[in-house]
Amino acid sequence: LFIFLLCSDHSQYGCPRVNVNCNDCIVSGPFCAWCKALNFLNPGEPGSARCDTKAKLEERGCKTSDIINPQGFDAAENNVPLQGGSSPIQLKPQTVQLELRPNQPHIFPVTFKRAEGYPVDLYSLMDLSYSMKDDLNNVKTLGKQILLALKKITPNAAIGFGSFVDKTVLPYTNTNPEKLQKPCPVEETQCQAAFGFKHVLSLTNNENMFNTEVSKQYISGNLDPPEGGLDAIMQAAVCEREIGWGNNTRLLVYTTDDGFHMAGDGKLGAILKPNDGECHLIGNQYSKSNELDYPSVGQLAKKSSENNIQPIFAVTKNTKKYMRSLSSTVIVGHNQLPEGVTVTYTSICGDKRPTTGSQGRCSNVKINQEFLLKTLQRYSNQAGNCMGEQSFEIRPLGFTETMVVKISTRCQCECDENPDSHKDYCTNAGNVMCGICSCNAGYVGQKCECKVGQKTERDLTLACRKDNGTICSGLGDCVCGVCSCHASEDGRKIYGKYCECDDMNCELHRGKVCGGNGKCDCGKCICNEGFQGSACQCSVSTEGCRNSRGAVCSGRGNCECNVCQCQSGYQLPFCEECPACLSPCPTYAHCIECLGFGTGPFDNNCSETCQKISYTIKDDLGSVKVCKEKDKDNCWMIFRMTELDGQQQYAAEIRKERECYEAPSSAVIAGATSGVLLLTGLLALLL
């Protein structure tokens, strides 16, 4: 018994509240259902609320008869019973039609039964490298035993064989001409010339011919332990006509005592061209052995599957054991699957425990023993696409029989309303389809209540987009150009012109929105009385923000959470000092001139222009933090300014006396200049 599963990458257990019709709903999740009852929605509730799991819809009062929840199904189009005889049938059904609900699993059974007398082709590949010398006699007598074993299973058995060693270039084989003719040690009298792969006998049911040809085989040789067996397997698999493969079970037995070279190893012999997977037998020998690289294991697996060949690998000591079991293991697989479909098999083999994997597999399957494959299938439509009818094949490896699986998806709701019924529900401007209104041209809205008029539906839709974004932010329906916001599944209140706001998307404090001390309004906390902060995390208090004079943050900042938030440049804790700010002395020099000395450009309106400065006149100010600025008489004013609480409020101390210096007269300057010139002339004469 096999169980065959088509699986997706994920499963959904909830249903998104963005589906506005039944078809979108059932595609959105494997467990989503649609309630078509007319009066199911509450006033103001969006149509997307009709989409939910079957259990939740029933909890809300939707009757089972009103719930649309299509399931996948299968139907055997061709299901001939299993039979033996000259035209055996070992696999049923032969053709299956599947309709799958997107992302939802579906199970169907497949049965296989080994028929007595089913024809078998077996091709044996023999390693004739020198290391096989001790086993050659055993290999030669093995042919008769293989044929006898096959005839116990089926009278319609054919057997053939080929042999291999390795590529005849360095470093795999000694290329000395004498060594190519006799690669064995000198004392060996019977030795074949070096070769890669040689097809010796096409498939035949003539036992004597097989034994005669096998007995003619002699050992050969090469240099390194790995052999060129993968070259031999590839040619045996793809040369169908030359080997003589029939429309039968195809088995290939590979016998060796060592490992094998694989893709990439050809570089050691300067063979760089990749293996092309084509037949190159000329005169029954592999003609491109020294031109093409070894095949990869992946290439061999692909070619074996394409040609329906089941390879069996055996080392010499275990060959007989493999021969006894070669026909008792059945492997079931498939060819390329449609996009979005994956397959898993669960095999139930007699009394053994079921096993699951990418292939179905049962061992020790006897003649006329029947086992079952149950298939669970799922189509994944993550991109939101549904699939038209496609097909793939299931087949037991090594057998010619196949099962064709035709697969499609169920993406349409099948509602049974009379299109002309309940027209009054749709304001006589549309018909009810699956519980919702399908409006006539020129009408929109949940109940076709909105007449489009001069505006197109596109114009109405644009009115519901903020900055040309998603309609109603993806959280509401556009009804007559106005957003009708959805009810949120997680309890949020969604609102705003474009449904862009909610009452929960705000800063948290101690795990609570707005610290539990306010309400969230479109991303910003509105704090309750007595609380403040971006998350309403603090009690309102200014105790820690008052300076020695009792002013909050010295009038140059805000007190938040009992800490001053100062204006640019001012320093904590109370915003009293600003080391980086420019000195106020040059700015207010004219005010000092008019306040202290009654002169200057502000003399006529000094009290009004300089009202933010309080001042005192003093005889002496000392030298600490004093300012010196010149007045209109070119005298130095000496004063000190101290910033008070508030904005641009200062206290000024002005020294009573200015520092004025009398300029020398022009006569004195002229006399001094003449004296200097006379003295310079006398010195020049003396020198």
HELIX and SHEET records of a PDB file:
HELIX    1   1 CYS A   22  SER A   28  1                                   7    
HELIX    2   2 GLY A   47  ARG A   50  5                                   4    
HELIX    3   3 LYS A   54  GLU A   59  1                                   6    
HELIX    4   4 THR A   64  ASP A   66  5                                   3    
HELIX    5   5 TYR A  130  MET A  132  5                                   3    
HELIX    6   6 LYS A  133  ILE A  153  1                                  21    
HELIX    7   7 PRO A  177  GLN A  181  1                                   5    
HELIX    8   8 GLU A  207  SER A  215  1                                   9    
HELIX    9   9 GLY A  229  VAL A  238  1                                  10    
HELIX   10  10 GLU A  240  ILE A  243  1                                   4    
HELIX   11  11 ASP A  265  GLY A  269  5                                   5    
HELIX   12  12 VAL A  297  GLU A  306  1                                  10    
HELIX   13  13 THR A  316  ASN A  318  5                                   3    
HELIX   14  14 THR A  319  SER A  325  1                                   7    
HELIX   15  15 LYS A  423  CYS A  426  5                                   4    
HELIX   16  16 GLU A  457  LEU A  462  1                                   6    
HELIX   17  17 LYS A  466  ASN A  468  5                                   3    
HELIX   18  18 CYS A  472  GLY A  474  5                                   3    
HELIX   19  19 CYS A  514  GLY A  516  5                                   3    
HELIX   20  20 GLU A  543  CYS A  545  5                                   3    
HELIX   21  21 CYS A  553  GLY A  555  5                                   3    
HELIX   22  22 ALA A  589  PHE A  597  1                                   9    
HELIX   23  23 ASP A  603  ASN A  605  5                                   3    
HELIX   24  24 CYS A  606  THR A  609  1                                   4    
HELIX   25  25 SER A  666  LEU A  686  1                                  21    
SHEET    1   A 5 LEU A  91  LYS A  92  0                                        
SHEET    2   A 5 HIS A 106  LYS A 113 -1                                        
SHEET    3   A 5 PHE A   2  LEU A   6 -1                                        
SHEET    4   A 5 VAL A 343  ILE A 348 -1                                        
SHEET    5   A 5 THR A 355  GLY A 357 -1                                        
SHEET    1   B 3 CYS A  51  THR A  53  0                                        
SHEET    2   B 3 CYS A  32  CYS A  35 -1                                        
SHEET    3   B 3 ILE A  67  ILE A  68 -1                                        
SHEET    1   C 6 PHE A  73  ASN A  78  0                                        
SHEET    2   C 6 THR A  95  LEU A 100 -1                                        
SHEET    3   C 6 MET A 403  THR A 409  1                                        
SHEET    4   C 6 GLN A 390  PRO A 396 -1                                        
SHEET    5   C 6 VAL A 330  HIS A 334 -1                                        
SHEET    6   C 6 GLY A 360  CYS A 362 -1                                        
SHEET    1   D 3 LEU A  91  LYS A  92  0                                        
SHEET    2   D 3 HIS A 106  LYS A 113 -1                                        
SHEET    3   D 3 GLU A 370  GLN A 377 -1                                        
SHEET    1   E 5 PHE A 197  THR A 204  0                                        
SHEET    2   E 5 ALA A 157  PHE A 164 -1                                        
SHEET    3   E 5 VAL A 120  ASP A 127  1                                        
SHEET    4   E 5 THR A 249  THR A 256  1                                        
SHEET    5   E 5 ILE A 309  VAL A 315  1                                        
SHEET    1   F 2 LEU A 281  ILE A 282  0                                        
SHEET    2   F 2 GLN A 285  TYR A 286 -1                                        
SHEET    1   G 2 GLY A 430  MET A 433  0                                        
SHEET    2   G 2 ILE A 436  CYS A 439 -1                                        
SHEET    1   H 2 TYR A 443  VAL A 444  0                                        
SHEET    2   H 2 CYS A 450  LYS A 451 -1                                        
SHEET    1   I 2 GLY A 476  VAL A 479  0                                        
SHEET    2   I 2 VAL A 482  CYS A 485 -1                                        
SHEET    1   J 2 ILE A 494  TYR A 495  0                                        
SHEET    2   J 2 CYS A 501  ASP A 502 -1                                        
SHEET    1   K 2 LEU A 508  HIS A 509  0                                        
SHEET    2   K 2 LYS A 512  VAL A 513 -1                                        
SHEET    1   L 2 GLY A 518  ASP A 521  0                                        
SHEET    2   L 2 LYS A 524  CYS A 527 -1                                        
SHEET    1   M 2 PHE A 531  GLN A 532  0                                        
SHEET    2   M 2 CYS A 538  SER A 539 -1                                        
SHEET    1   N 2 GLY A 557  GLU A 560  0                                        
SHEET    2   N 2 VAL A 563  CYS A 566 -1                                        
SHEET    1   O 4 ILE A 613  LYS A 618  0                                        
SHEET    2   O 4 TYR A 650  ARG A 655  1                                        
SHEET    3   O 4 TRP A 636  GLU A 643 -1                                        
SHEET    4   O 4 CYS A 627  LYS A 630 -1                                        
END                                                                             
